[in-house]
């Protein structure tokens, strides 16, 4: 058996078959069921996986495809495999199986170690009432924080609802944010610097201008009015490109113009950094408030659970002790639909993966994950399909394999998919085969899309 495999499997190509064969082969090679951590994304998939393994064990020998592949994976002959059938059925049905959704596994960790992060072990899992949470968060802000919120909202033209949604996304991503403090006095001084140059340009224009349009273009007396009046000419590459200044531009004016554009860039960088600094400062306040809010309600969202477990692993507890306390030291890890794994989920699983890949020749350990990067349906929850290749390509022990035969769709459908995706520039796609004849594909044109949009719509 190859110990470390990343299996690319399109829909209908037999990934559940491959997972079942892998699991049973591990049992035949001496692995205990509670040592095999098997993860997927839905309760339905987890239940179907455990049931598929059980039914395959019960009927082992009835299906040549399963038996042949199990013999190939385990290195045992048919007689040896079938001779162990009854023992495997008994072992599987009496074991405390470790077949979970990723959410349930992460929840299991937190239940076991919640005291380390000051969470009650009887917490419930619920969705936030966002209206109530956002209102209470606003009421919790002090005057300084409220001013920051108003300042950011006005400057970025963002409603509070959008800002609140962004905060929820940032919590989901659980990225470390370092705040770079920007003194607002620097912004004031930079405005003055820009205005000083602008007044020099204005003076030159007024001294030589002969048209009302040119004079009106420099009719400003403050930074804000400069941006309003100058929006027509400050956006040009040179002053001469602005029609009302075309005959007025000279070397000195062009030099001043180049200088004011440089100073405006500095201003906007300062202003953006200041604005982001305020936003992230507010986000940290929101994050702390949400933790307090969760404890007062004694419930957590799924994202809260993942964040707390990650913090637990990062700061609060030794990871070796943690996994020792989880009833079993997992020696084998199988992950279904790996393309839907989020970065945060991967960080939680990474200690187990690294332990398995550590290369201890005295222990039988394996890592197997399967997925289809074309159908990452959990991107709304942070699923990162890029992780599929990243994990394999950054560890030389992991081999990438692919299943190329589609057992579900007919030849016409598979051929249409092949023709479509093989022609997408820069898109990784392995051509699929089909053993089922017949079928048809009907393409309906959307007249509201141009040709490029149609292609991108299909590709996405």
Protein Blocks (a to p, Z undefined) as FASTA:
>chain_A
ZZbdcddddehilpmmmmmmmmmmmmmnopafklmccddfbfklmmmmmmmmmmmmmmgo
jamklmmmmmmmnopafklmmmmmmmmmmmmmmpccdbdcfklmmmmmmmmmmmmnopaf
kbccddddfklmmmmmmmmpcfklmmmmmmmmmmnopafklmmmmmmmmmmnopacdddd
ddfklmmmmmmmmmmmmmmmmmmmmmmgcbfklmmmmmcfbfklmmmmmmmmmmpmbfkl
pmklmmmpcfklmmmmmmmmmmmmmmmmmmmmmmmmmmmmmmmmmmmmmmmmmmmnopac
fklmmmmmmmmmmmmpcfklmmmmnopacfbdcdehkllpcfklmmmmmmmmmmmmnopa
kbccdddddddfklcfklmnopafklmmmmmmmomkbccdddfbdfkbcfklmmmmmmmm
mmpghiacdddddfbegdiddddddfkbcfklmmmmmmZZ
